[in-house]
C-alpha cells in the first residue's frame, strides 16, 4: 500500500494538460486511470501489459454486444467492462510516465488497440441490430446503416485528431500551457468515449437504445464536420 501511495503522489504532479479534454475524462477517467496506474506500478506491470488488460475488458464487452441477447443486466455489464477498459487505457500512459517514459512501440500498441476497439464496437452493434431485430426494432435494413455511419465518424475523428497532433506546430520549450476551457470541456462531453459508453446502460430498452445510439451517432457526425474544418485551418498555417 505504501508503494501505491507514493506512486499516486508522483502521478498527481505528472498529469497531462487538460486542454481539449472533456469533463468526463478530466474528472472521472483520468483519476480512475491514476489509481489503476499506481496499483499496476506496485504489482510490477508494464505499460504494454496494462494496454492489453484494457483491450481484454473492452473486447469482452464488444463480443457480448454482438453475441448475447440484449437485456438490462447485459447492458450494465457491457458498460462496466467498457468503462474499466477505458480507465486502463488512461492508466497505461500514466504508468509509462511514472516509469520514466514510454516507448514508440508502446504508443503504437495503444493507438492500434484504440482504433480496433472503436471499429469493433460499432461493428458489433451492427451485428446485434441484425441478429436481434425484434429486441431493437431494427427490422428495416436502413437501421443497419446507422452503426456504419457512426463507425465512419468515430474512426475518422480518431485518425484526424491523432494526425493533427503529429503535424501541427509544437509550442516553444518553456512556454506556459494554455489554461483548459470549462466551456469546451462541457461541449466535448457528447463525443467523449466514456460518455458514449453510458448508452449501453439502456441496452435492454430496445427502441430506447436504438434511438439513443442513433442520436449520439448524429452528434458524432456533426462534431466530425466541425473538427475537420478546425484542424484544416490549424494545419494551413504550418509550413514544412
C-alpha positions as CSV (number, residue, x, y, z in Angstrom):
1,X,0.0,0.0,0.0
2,X,2.9,2.4,0.7
3,X,4.2,1.9,-2.8
4,X,0.7,2.7,-4.2
5,X,0.5,5.9,-2.1
6,X,4.0,7.0,-3.3
7,X,3.0,6.3,-6.9
8,X,-0.2,8.3,-6.5
9,X,1.7,11.3,-5.2
10,X,4.1,11.2,-8.1
11,X,1.3,10.8,-10.6
12,X,-0.6,13.8,-9.3
13,X,2.3,16.0,-10.3
14,X,2.8,14.4,-13.7
15,X,-0.6,14.8,-15.4
16,X,-1.0,15.8,-19.0
17,X,-2.6,19.1,-19.8
18,X,-6.4,19.2,-19.5
19,X,-6.7,21.3,-22.7
20,X,-9.1,19.8,-25.2
21,X,-10.3,17.2,-22.7
22,X,-14.0,16.7,-21.7
23,X,-15.2,16.9,-18.1
24,X,-15.6,13.1,-18.0
25,X,-12.1,12.4,-19.0
26,X,-10.7,15.1,-16.8
27,X,-12.6,14.3,-13.6
28,X,-13.6,10.7,-13.9
29,X,-11.4,8.7,-16.3
30,X,-8.0,10.2,-15.7
31,X,-8.4,10.0,-11.9
32,X,-9.6,6.4,-12.2
33,X,-6.6,5.7,-14.5
34,X,-4.3,7.3,-12.0
35,X,-5.3,4.8,-9.3
36,X,-5.1,1.9,-11.7
37,X,-1.6,3.1,-12.8
38,X,-0.5,3.3,-9.2
39,X,-1.7,-0.3,-8.4
40,X,-0.2,-1.6,-11.7
41,X,3.1,0.0,-10.7
42,X,3.0,-1.7,-7.3
43,X,2.3,-5.0,-9.0
44,X,5.2,-4.6,-11.4
45,X,3.1,-4.5,-14.5
46,X,4.5,-2.8,-17.7
47,X,2.5,-0.2,-19.7
48,X,2.1,-2.7,-22.5
49,X,0.6,-5.2,-20.1
50,X,-1.8,-2.6,-18.9
51,X,-2.8,-1.8,-22.5
52,X,-3.6,-5.5,-23.0
53,X,-5.7,-5.5,-19.8
54,X,-7.6,-2.6,-21.3
55,X,-8.1,-4.5,-24.5
56,X,-9.3,-7.6,-22.7
57,X,-12.1,-5.7,-20.8
58,X,-13.0,-3.7,-24.0
59,X,-13.2,-6.7,-26.4
60,X,-15.1,-8.8,-23.9
61,X,-17.8,-6.1,-23.8
62,X,-17.7,-5.8,-27.6
63,X,-18.2,-9.5,-28.0
64,X,-21.1,-9.6,-25.5
65,X,-22.9,-6.9,-27.5
66,X,-22.8,-9.0,-30.7
67,X,-23.4,-12.4,-29.2
68,X,-25.7,-12.1,-26.1
69,X,-29.4,-11.5,-26.1
70,X,-30.0,-7.8,-25.1
71,X,-31.1,-7.2,-21.5
72,X,-30.8,-4.6,-18.8
73,X,-28.3,-6.8,-16.9
74,X,-26.2,-7.3,-20.0
75,X,-26.2,-3.5,-20.6
76,X,-24.8,-2.8,-17.1
77,X,-22.1,-5.5,-17.6
78,X,-21.2,-4.1,-21.0
79,X,-21.0,-0.5,-19.7
80,X,-18.9,-1.6,-16.7
81,X,-16.4,-3.5,-18.8
82,X,-16.1,-0.7,-21.3
83,X,-15.6,1.9,-18.5
84,X,-12.9,-0.2,-16.8
85,X,-11.2,-0.8,-20.2
86,X,-11.3,3.0,-20.8
87,X,-9.8,3.7,-17.4
88,X,-7.0,1.2,-18.0
89,X,-6.4,2.9,-21.4
90,X,-5.7,6.1,-19.4
91,X,-3.6,4.1,-16.9
92,X,-1.0,2.8,-19.4
93,X,0.2,6.2,-20.4
94,X,0.3,7.4,-16.8
95,X,2.2,4.2,-15.8
96,X,4.7,4.9,-18.6
97,X,5.4,8.4,-17.3
98,X,5.7,7.0,-13.7
99,X,8.4,4.6,-15.0
100,X,10.3,7.4,-16.7
101,X,8.8,7.5,-20.2
102,X,7.1,5.2,-22.7
103,X,8.4,3.7,-25.9
104,X,7.4,4.2,-29.6
105,X,6.2,0.5,-29.6
106,X,4.0,1.1,-26.6
107,X,2.4,4.2,-28.1
108,X,1.9,2.3,-31.3
109,X,0.2,-0.6,-29.4
110,X,-2.0,1.8,-27.5
111,X,-3.3,3.5,-30.7
112,X,-3.8,0.3,-32.6
113,X,-5.9,-1.1,-29.7
114,X,-7.9,2.1,-29.5
115,X,-8.6,2.0,-33.2
116,X,-9.5,-1.7,-33.2
117,X,-11.8,-1.1,-30.2
118,X,-13.7,1.7,-31.9
119,X,-14.1,-0.3,-35.1
120,X,-15.2,-3.5,-33.4
121,X,-17.7,-1.8,-31.1
122,X,-19.7,-0.2,-33.8
123,X,-19.4,-3.4,-36.0
124,X,-20.8,-5.4,-33.1
125,X,-23.7,-3.0,-32.7
126,X,-24.5,-3.6,-36.4
127,X,-24.4,-7.4,-35.8
128,X,-26.7,-7.0,-32.8
129,X,-29.2,-5.0,-34.8
130,X,-29.1,-7.7,-37.5
131,X,-29.3,-10.7,-35.1
132,X,-32.0,-9.3,-32.7
133,X,-34.3,-7.1,-34.8
134,X,-37.3,-7.8,-32.6
135,X,-35.5,-6.7,-29.5
136,X,-34.1,-3.5,-31.0
137,X,-36.9,-2.7,-33.5
138,X,-34.4,-2.8,-36.4
139,X,-36.2,-4.9,-38.9
140,X,-35.7,-2.3,-41.6
141,X,-32.3,-2.6,-43.4
142,X,-31.9,1.2,-43.1
143,X,-31.1,0.8,-39.4
144,X,-28.0,-1.3,-40.3
145,X,-26.5,1.8,-41.9
146,X,-26.5,3.7,-38.5
147,X,-23.6,1.8,-37.0
148,X,-21.7,2.1,-40.2
149,X,-22.2,5.8,-40.2
150,X,-21.3,6.1,-36.5
151,X,-18.2,4.0,-37.1
152,X,-17.1,6.2,-40.0
153,X,-17.4,9.3,-37.9
154,X,-15.7,7.8,-34.9
155,X,-12.7,6.4,-36.8
156,X,-12.1,9.5,-39.0
157,X,-12.3,11.7,-35.9
158,X,-9.8,9.4,-34.1
159,X,-7.4,9.3,-37.0
160,X,-7.8,13.0,-37.9
161,X,-7.2,14.2,-34.3
162,X,-4.1,11.9,-34.0
163,X,-2.7,13.1,-37.3
164,X,-3.3,16.7,-36.4
165,X,-1.4,16.4,-33.1
166,X,1.5,14.9,-35.0
167,X,1.6,17.6,-37.8
168,X,0.8,20.8,-36.0
169,X,3.5,23.1,-34.7
170,X,4.8,22.3,-31.3
171,X,4.9,25.0,-28.6
172,X,8.2,26.5,-27.9
173,X,10.1,24.9,-25.0
174,X,9.3,26.6,-21.7
175,X,6.1,28.3,-23.0
176,X,3.2,28.2,-20.5
177,X,0.5,25.7,-21.2
178,X,-2.9,27.1,-22.2
179,X,-5.5,27.1,-19.5
180,X,-8.2,24.5,-20.1
181,X,-11.6,25.9,-21.0
182,X,-14.6,24.7,-19.0
183,X,-17.0,25.6,-21.8
184,X,-15.0,23.5,-24.2
185,X,-14.8,20.6,-21.7
186,X,-18.6,20.6,-21.4
187,X,-19.1,20.9,-25.2
188,X,-16.9,17.9,-25.8
189,X,-19.0,15.6,-23.5
190,X,-21.2,14.3,-26.3
191,X,-18.2,12.9,-28.2
192,X,-16.3,11.6,-25.2
193,X,-15.8,7.8,-25.4
194,X,-16.6,7.4,-21.7
195,X,-19.9,9.3,-22.1
196,X,-20.7,7.2,-25.2
197,X,-20.2,4.0,-23.2
198,X,-23.1,5.1,-21.0
199,X,-25.6,4.4,-23.8
200,X,-25.1,0.7,-23.2
201,X,-26.8,1.1,-19.9
202,X,-30.1,1.1,-21.8
203,X,-29.2,-1.9,-24.0
204,X,-32.2,-3.7,-22.6
205,X,-34.5,-0.9,-23.6
206,X,-34.8,-2.0,-27.2
207,X,-36.0,1.1,-29.1
208,X,-34.6,3.4,-26.4
209,X,-31.1,2.1,-27.1
210,X,-31.6,2.3,-30.8
211,X,-32.6,5.9,-30.7
212,X,-30.0,6.9,-28.1
213,X,-27.3,5.3,-30.1
214,X,-28.5,6.9,-33.3
215,X,-28.7,10.3,-31.6
216,X,-25.1,10.0,-30.5
217,X,-24.1,9.0,-34.0
218,X,-25.7,12.1,-35.4
219,X,-23.9,14.2,-32.9
220,X,-20.6,12.5,-33.7
221,X,-21.1,13.3,-37.4
222,X,-21.7,17.0,-36.7
223,X,-18.7,17.2,-34.5
224,X,-16.6,15.4,-37.2
225,X,-17.5,18.1,-39.7
226,X,-16.6,20.9,-37.2
227,X,-13.3,19.1,-36.2
228,X,-12.3,18.7,-39.8
229,X,-12.7,22.4,-40.6
230,X,-10.9,23.4,-37.4
231,X,-8.0,21.0,-37.9
232,X,-7.6,22.0,-41.6
233,X,-7.4,25.7,-40.6
234,X,-4.8,25.0,-37.9
235,X,-2.6,23.0,-40.2
236,X,-2.9,25.5,-43.1
237,X,-0.6,27.8,-41.1
238,X,2.0,25.1,-40.7
239,X,4.9,25.2,-43.2
240,X,7.1,22.2,-43.9
